[in-house]
């Protein structure tokens, strides 16, 4: 079995702290298994340094947006880390999937996380969803 995967959540404002707090409340996950980082009040270089410091061994960096300071810092920080994966569009279901299965190797864990995240995005009533959305989410 590989080392347990570490998670870093990088998001605007207090979003990262709120998501990590919710995961800890629901799962009991503690310690540095999932670390929140905010871009609030820091330079892009300082943000990238914080993200880089959070990457240790097999790590998934979750960001709120593909673009913007958080996404750029994540990609910049993870580019030289061979066991680092960047996932954008972070949501609570994907973080719960991470917390429950982080003992899996990255090549198994990442598709599992993405599948859960996509499946968790729905509309009610369902007629607002497109056929493409239902196919992507497994619905």
N, C-alpha and C positions, 0 to 999 in steps of 0.2 A: 504494500500500500504506500502511496506517496504521502508527503507531508500534508498536513491540513492546510487548505487554502485560506489565505488572509483576504479580508475585504476592506476597501477604502471607499467611502462615499464622499464625493466632491460636488458641492452644490451651492447655489446662490443663497445668501442670507442665512436663515436658521433651518433650511430644509434638511440638510444632512443630519444635523443633530436630532431633529424631530423624527426622521425615518429610523435612525439608529436606535433612538429611545423606544420607538414602537416595537422594533424587532426584539430588543432586549426584554421588553415587557411581555411580549407574546411567547417568546421561546426560552427565556432564561439565559440567553447567550451573554457572556460577560467578558471582561478583559479587553484585549486588543484584537479580538477576532474580527471585529468590524469597527472601523475608525471613521468618525465624521470629520470633514474638513470644510470650512466655509471660506468663501472668497471675500467676505465682508471686511472692508477696511485695509486690505493688503494689496501690494503690488503684484503684477503677474509673475515676476521673478520669485517673490516670497511664496506665492501660492504654489508655484512649480516645485520649490524647495520643500515645502510641506508634503506635497504629494510624493515626491521622490523619497523622502524620509519614511513614508508609510509603506513603500514597496519593499517587501522582504520575502524572498523566495517566491513561491507560487502565490500570486496576488491578482485579484480582480479589482480594478478601479471602476466604480460605478459613477457616472456623471449625470447631471440633470439634462444637459443639452449637448448636442454634437458640437455646436459653435460656442463662442463666448469664452470668457476667461477660464471657466472650469474645464470645458472640453479641451481647450488648447493646452492648459497646464497638464492635464492627464496624458494626452498624447505625447507631449514634449517629455514628460517624466518617464513614461513607460517605454519609449522607443529603444532604449539600450538595455532593458530588463527582459531577458529571454523568456521568463515564466510569468509575464504580466499580460493580462488581457484587459482592454478597455471596453466597457459596455455603457452605452448612452441611453437616455430615456428612463432613468431609474424609477422604479415604483415599489411599493411595499410588497406585493406578491413575489417579485423577483428576489428581493432581499430575504424574504422568509424561505424561499427555495434554497438560496445560498446557505442560510444558517442551518437548515436541516440536512444538507447534503455536502457540506464543504470538505468532507473527508474523501470525496471522489477526486480523481485526477482532472485537471483542467479540461482535457478533451472530452470528458463525459459531463462535467458539471456545467460548462458554458451552454451547450445546446439545451440542457434541462432547464436552466435559468431562463433562457430566451423563450422557450416554449411556454413556461408558466407565465411569464410576463405578458406575452401576446394573448394567451388565452384569458387573461384576467381583464382585458379591455373589451367591454361589451356596452351595448346600449339597450335601454328599456323604454318603450317597447322595441322589440327586435327588428321591426320593419325599417328602422332607421339605419340598420347595418347593411352594408353591401355584401354581395355574394363573395367578393374577394376578401373582405374582412372575416367573414365566417370561415372561409377556407384557411386563412392564415391563423386563426385562433383555434381551429379544430372544431368549430361549432357547426 
